[in-house]
Amino acid sequence: MLLAGDQRLLREINARAVLDVLDAHDTLGRPEIVAATGLSKTTVAHTLRTFVEQGVVEEAGLDHERRGPAATLYRVDPEHGYALAVDIGHVRVRVALIDLVGRIRARAEQPLSAKDPAARASVVENLAAHCVAAVGHDVGTASVAIRCAVVGLPAIVDLDHAMVRRVPGLEKGGPTLHAALEEGLGCPVLLENDVNLAAIAEQRSGAGKDLSSFVLLRLGIGVGAGIVIDGKLYRGASGGAGEVAFLPQPGRALGAESIGAASLATAARDAGLPADLAPHEVLDLAAGGDERAVAVVDELSGRLAVLIASISLLLEPQKIFLAGVASEDAVLRRVQAYLADRVGILPIVVEPSRVAADAVLLGAAALARDTLRDQAFSAAVRRAAESGDVPDDAAHPDSDLTSQEPDDARTF
């Protein structure tokens, strides 16, 4: 079957190829872009000129290391757009402002005193204003527009990234938070489950970079799973995949929370400890030799091991990463020992997460950068194609790259 399209479509393909190549490198000269895209020198030159005029690409000096005339270097202009990454936790809100190349340019955080949608949106708006002012001061401008935001929260979020289905310990859900955030920030907002974002961070910058499948289990006030299958985050039919706290456990009623704040409080109370202890406080007591706390940690680790075995039987991921309290050495060692002793026949690899404690914010930053990039590049490509400034040659690796030698060509 022969594929065909109008000239505008061809110009869009060519322009997008140039941007994608530039985006994958810090700086490039025209000869490298020509070689990487297979486009003609004329097309690359015209496309770069158009993007520089738009401001999405900028000249980044000259390459004096090559032999012959120095070539002009180009790069994606990081100041062309900004996005916001947000982590709304149970007790704290963290915000980071990132630029078009994904660098975090400013950060801010503060405790969360009120948990209703309006209050949380107000905190995010104030922190965003602080970050914008800091970046504006650095770059010497009073105008730093946020073009999109990705917000992580401990909730089930529908596939539309707007409707909150369930927020344990907070409001019952709905579109109220999303609407309040968009009104306060004045830009499109994507909501996402916090553990899903932590899994994205693990995939981009942690131990999951070279894996096609893994599961991240994060234990804090609650427990959740971020599932990556065939290199993609799996969110389920309506965003609820990974709510593993309610999977059946031996001796637990069906539908009851097996791992989380409620079950931990029950285990602590049964052991004679205060029921309001946080997970890390129980670990500290166990480390100090408190036998009651040791019993609670043993119970918690056993349930976590059963959960891991159940996930492995269903999905058989290459690895399972533990984050939060679950990654603490006292829990990790118990889990690994339980699995080796009880279900050694299963090929289960359990390791601690390699992403920092702010994994949710880093995952939000990665997704926000992807969204910002798509917005900026799509708009730039569309304008370039509509202008007609980009020649209509085809992007093909067999294009003649030697017929006319440009001024900045590499010579040997």
VEXZANU-735165 format. One record per residue (C-alpha): x, y negated, z. Coordinates in steps of 0.02 Angstrom, whole numbers, padded with zeros to 5 digits, always signed. Each point is the difference from the previous one (the first is absolute). Layout:
<vexmis>
XYZ...
</vexmis>
This chain:
<vexmis>
+00000+00000+00000+00067-00172-00048-00013-00135+00132-00032-00178-00054-00037-00169+00077-00007-00183-00044+00152-00114+00004-00049-00075+00167+00007+00174+00080+00173+00028-00074+00061-00166+00068-00067+00047+00173+00092+00167-00006+00162-00085-00051-00015-00136+00131-00040+00125+00137+00150+00106-00048+00116-00149+00026-00074-00042+00170+00007+00181+00059+00183+00014-00046+00042-00163+00087-00099+00052+00153+00105+00158+00019+00163-00099+00013+00064-00151+00095+00062-00087-00157+00021+00048-00182+00068-00078-00159-00091+00006-00166+00110+00139-00072-00046+00115+00146-00185-00041-00020+00010+00036-00186+00084+00166+00033-00123+00049+00138-00160-00045-00094+00048+00042-00179-00072-00170-00053+00086-00112-00125+00114-00139+00058-00121-00129-00069-00147+00071+00095+00097+00008+00164+00063-00179-00022-00175-00068-00037-00078+00099+00142+00128-00060+00127-00023-00180-00056-00188+00015+00023+00016+00077+00173+00125-00132+00055-00122-00136-00055-00136+00084+00102+00112+00013+00152-00012+00187+00025+00180+00023-00059+00148-00113+00034+00177-00017-00063+00122+00066+00128+00167-00065-00058+00126+00072-00122+00084+00168-00009+00187-00041-00009+00057+00179+00026-00036+00058-00177+00122-00026-00142-00046-00134-00125-00125-00142+00025-00083+00001+00171-00180+00061-00004-00143-00087+00089-00070+00108+00139-00185+00010+00037-00103+00060+00148-00179+00000+00062-00025-00163+00095-00035+00050+00182-00083-00168+00034-00132+00026-00136-00121+00077+00125-00023+00056+00180-00102+00134+00086-00043+00037+00180+00025+00164+00092-00098+00022+00162-00004+00131+00138-00151-00019+00114+00035+00118+00143-00099+00038+00155+00093-00128+00104+00107-00102-00121-00004-00080-00173+00154-00008-00111+00013-00100-00161+00134-00013-00134+00008-00113-00153+00084+00080-00151+00053-00069-00168-00020+00069-00176+00153+00113+00013-00058+00074+00165+00115-00089+00122-00073-00043+00170+00022-00188+00014-00082-00033+00168-00077+00098+00144-00111-00041+00147-00098+00096+00132-00105-00025+00155-00104+00101+00123-00181+00035-00044-00116-00055+00139-00170+00012-00087-00044+00138-00122-00154-00063-00090+00023-00031-00189-00003-00190+00011+00130-00005+00138+00118+00119-00088-00019-00093-00165+00040-00162+00090+00160+00074+00073+00055+00060-00172-00038-00171-00075+00104-00090+00133+00148+00118-00020-00010-00016-00189+00005-00190+00015+00156+00015+00108+00085+00109-00131-00050-00115-00143+00070-00151+00093+00165+00091+00032+00021+00051-00182-00054-00171-00062+00134-00079+00108+00131+00121-00068-00040-00030-00183-00036-00185+00020-00182-00002-00052-00165-00035+00084-00093+00123-00112+00022+00185+00030-00156+00088-00060-00046+00174+00062-00069+00093-00150-00052+00163+00086+00008+00090+00167+00007+00181+00057-00064+00031+00176+00027+00160+00098-00112+00047+00145-00043+00156+00103-00159+00039-00095-00075+00101-00141-00008-00116-00150-00106+00039-00153+00080+00017-00171-00055-00178-00040+00129-00060+00131-00135-00112+00075-00126+00104+00098+00056+00061+00170-00083+00166+00038+00061+00025+00177+00111-00094+00121+00037+00103+00158-00013-00113+00151-00048-00152-00103-00157-00051-00095-00105+00128-00091+00059-00052-00171-00071-00083-00153+00062-00138-00118+00008-00138+00132+00188+00006+00030+00040+00002-00185-00113-00148-00034+00073-00099+00146+00178+00033-00059-00034-00051-00180-00085-00159+00058+00140-00044+00120+00145+00042-00115-00080-00059-00162+00064+00148-00102-00049+00179-00044+00023+00119+00148+00024+00189-00003-00034+00095+00160+00088+00166+00028+00015+00128+00138+00156-00029+00105+00067+00178-00011-00022+00000-00189+00110-00155-00005+00129+00084+00113+00003+00146-00123+00031-00123-00143+00146-00073+00098+00069+00176+00028-00014+00034-00186+00082-00163-00055+00139-00019+00127+00001+00151+00115+00028+00187-00007-00140+00026-00126+00087-00088-00145+00051+00159-00089-00152+00105+00045-00154+00032-00106-00106+00051+00150+00006-00037+00186-00112-00041+00147+00037-00137+00127-00079+00028+00170-00003-00157+00108-00047+00013+00183-00037-00154+00103-00166-00047+00077-00072+00119-00129+00072+00119-00127-00014-00006-00188+00079+00079-00154+00064-00084-00156-00004+00128-00141+00108-00011-00156-00035+00129-00137+00089+00002-00168+00082-00165+00045-00165-00090+00032-00089-00050+00160-00155+00107+00022-00145-00097+00076-00143+00122-00024-00168-00022-00085-00043-00155+00100+00158-00048+00094-00016+00116+00149+00139+00125-00034+00122+00019+00144-00117-00016+00150+00079+00153+00079-00034-00044+00182-00164+00094-00012+00062+00162-00079-00048+00154+00102+00117+00055+00138-00002+00156+00111-00113-00030+00149-00067-00164-00067-00179-00030-00056-00026-00024-00186-00001-00186-00042+00089-00050+00161+00157-00104-00009+00146+00118+00024+00144-00125-00002-00015-00183+00044-00037-00122+00140-00158+00089+00062+00075+00175+00001+00161-00064+00080-00100-00085+00138-00092+00162+00033+00161+00101+00005+00082-00128+00116-00150+00000+00117-00005+00190+00004+00185+00000+00045-00026-00124+00142+00069-00152-00089-00087-00168-00028-00114+00015-00152+00050-00170-00068+00182+00043-00034+00063-00039-00175+00088+00141-00095+00173-00078+00022-00031-00017+00188-00039+00185+00012+00162+00037-00094+00098-00110+00120-00071+00091+00150+00040+00168-00079+00178-00055-00035+00014-00047+00184-00047+00177+00051-00184-00024+00046-00070+00176-00018-00177-00064-00031+00062-00106-00145+00103+00144-00067-00157+00106-00006-00092-00137-00096+00142-00017-00126+00003+00189-00022-00188-00001-00034+00015-00148-00120+00144+00081-00095-00092+00165-00014-00153-00084-00075+00110-00097-00119+00086+00161-00054-00168+00084-00034-00051-00152-00101+00161+00009-00102-00025+00185-00033-00179-00031-00059+00057-00137-00119+00140+00111-00066-00119+00143-00036-00115-00116-00096+00122-00112-00095+00172+00082+00015+00096-00166-00010+00187+00000-00021+00022-00086+00168-00100-00070+00144+00065-00159+00079-00044-00053+00177-00015-00184+00045-00044-00100+00155-00004+00098+00162+00006+00163-00097+00175-00041-00062+00069-00014+00178+00129+00134+00032-00097+00078+00145-00153+00029-00111+00096+00044-00159+00103+00136+00086-00154+00078+00078-00095-00002-00166+00144+00079-00095+00022+00134+00134-00187+00039+00002-00006+00018-00189+00156+00110-00006-00068+00112+00137-00183+00013-00050-00007-00026-00189+00178+00029-00058-00066+00089-00154-00059-00166-00072+00129-00106-00094-00028-00157+00103+00131-00137+00004-00032-00131+00134+00110-00154+00014-00012-00172+00080-00046-00147-00109+00146-00105-00059-00098-00161-00014+00011-00134+00133-00135-00032+00129-00083-00129-00114-00034+00131-00136-00179-00061-00022+00061-00175-00040+00133+00067-00119-00130+00107-00089-00116-00150-00013+00144-00102-00072+00035+00134-00131-00182+00009-00054-00016-00190+00004+00151-00017-00111-00073+00124-00124-00163-00099-00003+00089-00167-00018+00110+00068-00138-00149+00066-00098-00091-00166+00018+00148-00106-00053+00060+00113-00141-00173+00027-00073-00033-00187-00004+00170-00037-00077-00018+00136-00132-00174-00058-00045+00056-00181-00021+00152+00054-00102-00108+00105-00116-00129-00138-00020+00133-00129-00040+00061+00100-00149+00180-00046+00042+00052+00182+00018+00043+00082-00167-00095+00156-00049+00139+00129-00014-00024+00172+00076+00083+00061+00159+00094+00148-00069+00167+00073+00056+00057+00018-00181-00015-00186-00039+00151-00074-00090+00098-00085+00139+00153-00044-00101-00065-00089-00155+00023-00173+00075+00121-00028+00142-00065-00134+00123+00111-00130+00080-00001+00090+00167+00034+00173-00069+00123+00114+00087+00162+00022-00100+00131+00134+00023
</vexmis>
